[in-house]
C-alpha cells in the first residue's frame, strides 16, 4: 500500500472515530446520528434453508466502510451496541496501517 493511501486511511479512521466519540452516551438512535455515521445499510433476502429465518444485514459506515463484527452476544445498552463493537476493529486497523 502506498504511503499516501495509508495516510488517507488513517485520516478516514480518525474522522470516523471523532464522530463516534460524540455519541458514546447515546440513548436514542436518531436520524442525525445515522446520517453522521452510516453511509448505507444493505439488507439481503432472508434465508430459511436451515429451518431458521436468517437475514444478513451489512452496515457501511462513513469514512471506514464495512466493519466485520464478532457474532458474540453483546450487552443491550444502546450506546454499547452502537460504538463498542467497531471501536476495537477500527483501532486495530489503524495500528496495522500505522
C-alpha positions as CSV (number, residue, x, y, z in Angstrom):
1,X,0.0,0.0,0.0
2,X,1.3,3.4,-0.9
3,X,2.2,5.9,1.9
4,X,-0.4,8.4,0.6
5,X,-3.1,5.7,0.7
6,X,-2.1,4.7,4.3
7,X,-2.3,8.4,5.3
8,X,-5.7,8.7,3.7
9,X,-6.9,5.6,5.5
10,X,-5.6,6.9,8.8
11,X,-7.3,10.2,8.3
12,X,-10.6,8.5,7.4
13,X,-10.4,6.4,10.6
14,X,-9.6,9.5,12.7
15,X,-12.6,11.3,11.2
16,X,-14.8,8.4,11.9
17,X,-13.6,8.0,15.5
18,X,-14.1,11.7,16.1
19,X,-17.8,11.3,15.1
20,X,-18.2,8.1,17.1
21,X,-16.8,9.8,20.3
22,X,-19.6,12.3,20.1
23,X,-22.1,9.5,20.7
24,X,-20.5,7.4,23.5
25,X,-23.5,8.1,25.8
26,X,-26.2,7.6,23.1
27,X,-29.7,6.9,24.4
28,X,-31.5,7.1,21.1
29,X,-30.6,6.3,17.5
30,X,-31.7,9.5,15.7
31,X,-31.6,10.5,12.1
32,X,-28.7,12.8,12.8
33,X,-26.6,10.0,14.3
34,X,-27.4,7.7,11.4
35,X,-26.5,10.4,8.8
36,X,-23.2,11.2,10.6
37,X,-22.1,7.6,11.0
38,X,-23.7,5.4,8.3
39,X,-23.2,5.7,4.6
40,X,-25.7,2.9,3.7
41,X,-27.4,-0.2,5.0
42,X,-27.7,-3.3,2.8
43,X,-30.4,-5.8,3.7
44,X,-30.3,-9.2,2.0
45,X,-33.2,-11.5,1.3
46,X,-34.0,-13.9,4.2
47,X,-32.5,-17.4,4.1
48,X,-34.7,-20.1,5.6
49,X,-32.7,-23.1,4.4
50,X,-31.5,-24.0,7.9
51,X,-35.1,-24.1,9.2
52,X,-34.5,-20.7,10.9
53,X,-35.0,-17.4,9.3
54,X,-31.6,-15.8,8.9
55,X,-31.2,-12.4,7.3
56,X,-27.8,-10.8,6.5
57,X,-27.5,-7.1,7.1
58,X,-24.4,-5.0,6.2
59,X,-23.8,-1.6,7.6
60,X,-21.4,0.5,5.5
61,X,-20.1,3.4,7.7
62,X,-18.9,6.8,6.5
63,X,-15.1,7.0,6.2
64,X,-14.3,3.4,7.0
65,X,-16.7,1.2,5.0
66,X,-17.9,-2.2,6.2
67,X,-16.6,-3.4,9.5
68,X,-16.7,-7.1,10.3
69,X,-18.2,-7.7,13.8
70,X,-18.0,-10.7,16.0
71,X,-21.1,-12.8,16.3
72,X,-20.9,-12.9,20.1
73,X,-23.9,-11.6,22.1
74,X,-23.5,-8.0,23.3
75,X,-25.0,-6.2,26.2
76,X,-28.3,-4.5,25.4
77,X,-27.1,-0.9,26.2
78,X,-27.9,1.2,23.1
79,X,-24.6,3.2,23.2
80,X,-22.6,0.0,23.6
81,X,-24.3,-1.6,20.7
82,X,-23.6,1.4,18.5
83,X,-20.0,2.2,19.5
84,X,-18.1,-0.7,21.2
85,X,-18.3,-3.4,18.5
86,X,-16.5,-1.5,15.9
87,X,-14.2,0.7,18.0
88,X,-11.7,-2.1,18.7
89,X,-11.8,-3.1,15.0
90,X,-11.0,0.4,13.8
91,X,-8.3,0.8,16.4
92,X,-6.7,-2.4,15.2
93,X,-6.9,-1.3,11.5
94,X,-5.1,2.0,12.5
95,X,-2.4,0.1,14.3
96,X,-1.8,-2.2,11.3
97,X,-1.6,0.8,8.9
98,X,0.5,3.0,11.3
